[in-house]
Amino acid sequence: MGTLLPALAPQTLYVTIRRDELRALKEERAQLQHKLTQMTRLLEQSQFGGPDKALA
């Protein structure tokens, strides 16, 4: 059997972020979510044979 190691207590990491950095991250997240939505829609259209068949 392997050697048992004592479990260490979890550690908390505190991070400081400026408001402008947070705003930029939120904007980037929104853009990526929009892009993901577009790509998902295109993938669904290609799987179902295009936009004409998706509407039928």
HUGIGI-V280678 format. One record per run of one state. SS is the DSSP state (a for helix, b for strand, c for the rest). FROM is the first residue (numbers start at 1). TO is the last residue. Records with the same first field share a line. If there is no record, write none. Layout:
# HUGIGI-V280678
SS=FROM-TO / FROM-TO
This chain:
# HUGIGI-V280678
c=1-18 / 48-50 / 56-56
a=19-47 / 51-55
